[in-house]
């Protein structure tokens, strides 16, 4: 009878453990990115009173006689299924859709979390709002290049210095589009203006002049060319400004057109005509590739204009966005957009093996495997949704059902203890 009593007590303890887990799940039903847990049981060692016997010629076999000694908690499992996403409209709230964990650092160690509630601190660092620990990732260089092959350590933080980061972009490419009249005479000319920027953000006003239509094409025309034009680029007015490049400059060519009025060229794919703008005010001279490839020569009015140039004057960082690949892109007051950094994400071969640290944080263990670090949306890692937070995946209906089952299991085993106690009392009362 004492064994029955001890089995009942063991079950009561196990049911209490299960109740603790259910209570914790329900307490965290609204915790950001919380992953619910469950308890599994296993039977305790069974006592063998008589072993099994094989059949013989005269008698059949007999089964073993055993009775169990109670129940034990086999373990707790974490439900890592995706929680629903809730829109918050905060640009620093980030939710992972798919596999992976954000990485945050307190300079001593790196922890992992699905809680994407981030914010910027006074220094402009991207930090985990609940703990103040800094988000780990890769910082971009001055040109916006990000090296995701660099190792991530405790010092790999991301800084977004709103209002204090200034940026310029020197013009390295520009293009023109439009039409040159297919009936023009050699004396006809057309000019177009464009503003470009040097390495210090200073502006330079350039004028390109198209002249001397040649029919047939002269020089050494490319295959298919039937007509050609000369061009010249000046800083300042055409003819009186400083010549910065022309069709006669080494490495450049005239504008050539075929019988359909389309531009043809002998320049290698990906290369264009080039000019060099002299520096001023301390800025260095800078080369610019000039793309005339979309200009046509049709029998219509001449109308050639600047299409685009990729330079920007000085501007300060005004705002930023976070893409699905974790790239943080800054928007400057001058219209320039440039990557500032990229969030790192980790996946594990056995995420069930991670250990809870509190504050929505996890740490790696011997059974979780090492963190495989990389960029979001790559290598099996999920995508990032800015302006959303992942919700708890606790199912209230299931938890309440387990609550009832656990309560009945607890009550049943208290009855076992009570019944055994009464039987022992009757046994003691046999002698008076």
Secondary structure, 3 states (H helix, E strand, C coil): CHHHHHHHHHHHHHHHHHHHHHHHHHHCCCCCCCCCEEEEEEECCEEEEECCECCCCCCCCECCEEEECCEEEEEEEECCCCCCEEECCCCCEEEEECCCEEEEECCCCEEEECCCEEEECCCCEEEECCCCCEEEEEECCCCCCCCCCCCCCCCCECECCCCCCEEEECCCEEEEEEECCCCCCCCCEEEEEEEEECCCCCEEEEEEEEEEEEECCCCCCCCCCCEEEEEEEEECCCCCCEEEEECCCCCCCCEEECCCCCEECCCCCCCCEEEEECCCCCCCCEEEEEEEEEEECCCCCCEEEEEEECCEEEEEEEEEEECCCCEEEEEECCCCEEEEEEEEEEECCCHHHCEEEECCEEECCCCCCCCEEEECCCCCCCEEEECEEECCCCCHHHHHHHHHHHHHHHHHHHHHHHHHHHHHHHHHCCCC
